Amino acid sequence: MTHQRHYDAIVVGLGAWGSATLSHLAGRGLSVLGIDQFTPPHVRGSHHGNGRVIRMASPEGAFYTPMMRRAYELWHELDAETGAEVLTTVGGVYAAPPDDEMIWGALKSYEGTDIPHEVLSAAEARTRFPWLRVGDSESVIHEPGTGRLHPERAIVAHTDLARRRGADIVVSQGMKDWEQTGDRVVVTTDSGTFTADRLVLTLGSWAPHHLKLDLPLVVERQVFAVYDVRDVPGPLTMVSLPSTHCEAFYGVPEQDDTFKLALHHGGLTGPTDELPTTVADEEKELLKSYVADRLPHFPEEPLQVTTCKYTNTPDRHFVLTRHPEAPAVVVGAGCSGRGFKFATFIGEALADLATGVERPDLHHFSPGRFPQSQV
Ligand SMILES: Cc1cc2nc3c(=O)[nH]c(=O)nc-3n(C[C@H](O)[C@H](O)[C@H](O)COP(=O)(O)OP(=O)(O)OC[C@H]3O[C@@H](n4cnc5c(N)ncnc54)[C@H](O)[C@@H]3O)c2cc1C
């Protein structure tokens, strides 16, 4: 029988959040092991398929503003340290009736801050952003610091950094079970057993199967499409628009003259491995009608239409916590379709929780807020 090394910490799930956590833990001089069932980045979870939006406006709550500042700082540090060019500033435009949360929520989150933004009239917006159809009664917000994160590059950068800092990484090995016995944790995978003082679980849409915690997580399939925008008059920015079918219809310009458009929420729900990856004709028609209505210079047909997954909590806030039944285990779950931009912050925060640093600022993310959770 081979003798496995005992680690200070193991991170299972090396997607957006886990790869960041692994690099932070390794950066603190700990002996760490990262495990993933696939070889991240991959197309089976929540991190594939083009740019992720990062912006300072946080209609979901003012407590996100300092988190977002720290996340931006850490993305810049990652780029400086690795040269990966994960973050690109593209600017962002939100166009909706003034009573839409997209508008009043963003304006509220700017209050008392120095976050650069402009409020434009419909006429001004049409001149500045000729590719966007804006209704006369709509308000438009422009946040110039809005950025695009390259998800695959982010995961590679964090994973490479972790490796350079001494982390061991095992891929194509699924965790079957974990257990805390005394002050150590035992992780059993398809082909081995590993032990550590601490375990971090960042399992994305597979979290409901392995957390041993009764969390009300719902996995939701999201449809997105990629358009050729070579002939669209610029400057193209990130855009967010209201939708009758879902919570928003949004998009982000990519680096290769393409533009990703996606529906935010309103998707099919179910266990992660049972959600269809094919896109139905009605879903394609829905995208087509939004494009025709709002983005008249875009081609009618996309280059590609595909799916990805959100893992939602009922209040759309994350779960970032020490496991209530197993104090050596730390859980990061419930990305709720908005978790990529926070990955650097969350990696640092989960590394803190795993190393005994108190993070009272994370109380918003306790599972105790859900009545049915076992805490
Ligand atoms: C279409 C789409 C658009 C999005 N747009 C944005 C956006 O604009 N801005 C934003 O901030 N966020 C956005 N998000 C959300 C963001 O991408 C997710 O919050 C983020 O990727 C979640 O990261 P994660 O680490 O939780 O999951 P993942 O990145 O999916 O990683 C989980 C990892 O755990 C591994 N794993 C799971 N179970 C096991 C096991 N048993 N054993 C070993 N490994 C395991 C998986 O293989 C996977 O690699 C979007 C998501 C989608 C789907």
The ligand as a Gaussian input file, in Angstrom:
#p B3LYP/6-31G(d) Opt

LIG

0 1
 C      -23.515000      31.435000     -18.353000
 C      -22.917000      31.953000     -17.078000
 C      -22.562000      33.282000     -16.978000
 C      -22.023000      33.788000     -15.798000
 N      -21.693000      35.106000     -15.761000
 C      -21.127000      35.604000     -14.639000
 C      -20.714000      36.952000     -14.617000
 O      -20.870000      37.668000     -15.608000
 N      -20.118000      37.413000     -13.474000
 C      -19.944000      36.631000     -12.375000
 O      -19.416000      37.102000     -11.378000
 N      -20.334000      35.326000     -12.365000
 C      -20.920000      34.805000     -13.477000
 N      -21.304000      33.491000     -13.507000
 C      -21.149000      32.673000     -12.296000
 C      -19.742000      32.102000     -12.159000
 O      -19.262000      31.623000     -13.370000
 C      -19.778000      31.033000     -11.086000
 O      -20.166000      31.696000      -9.901000
 C      -18.460000      30.384000     -10.820000
 O      -17.913000      29.786000     -11.953000
 C      -18.677000      29.323000      -9.743000
 O      -17.450000      28.788000      -9.425000
 P      -17.349000      27.445000      -8.602000
 O      -15.923000      27.314000      -8.254000
 O      -18.383000      27.453000      -7.515000
 O      -17.821000      26.308000      -9.622000
 P      -17.006000      25.653000     -10.828000
 O      -16.165000      26.673000     -11.475000
 O      -17.989000      24.905000     -11.672000
 O      -16.023000      24.621000     -10.100000
 C      -16.461000      23.529000      -9.346000
 C      -15.417000      22.437000      -9.528000
 O      -15.654000      21.398000      -8.562000
 C      -15.331000      20.173000      -9.179000
 N      -15.990000      19.100000      -8.438000
 C      -17.302000      19.032000      -8.123000
 N      -17.577000      17.901000      -7.456000
 C      -16.392000      17.258000      -7.314000
 C      -16.020000      16.021000      -6.711000
 N      -16.919000      15.216000      -6.105000
 N      -14.732000      15.638000      -6.751000
 C      -13.791000      16.433000      -7.351000
 N      -14.108000      17.594000      -7.949000
 C      -15.378000      18.012000      -7.932000
 C      -15.854000      20.346000     -10.597000
 O      -15.314000      19.408000     -11.490000
 C      -15.470000      21.781000     -10.889000
 O      -14.221000      21.856000     -11.542000
 C      -21.840000      32.943000     -14.668000
 C      -22.173000      31.590000     -14.763000
 C      -22.705000      31.094000     -15.947000
 C      -23.085000      29.660000     -16.003000

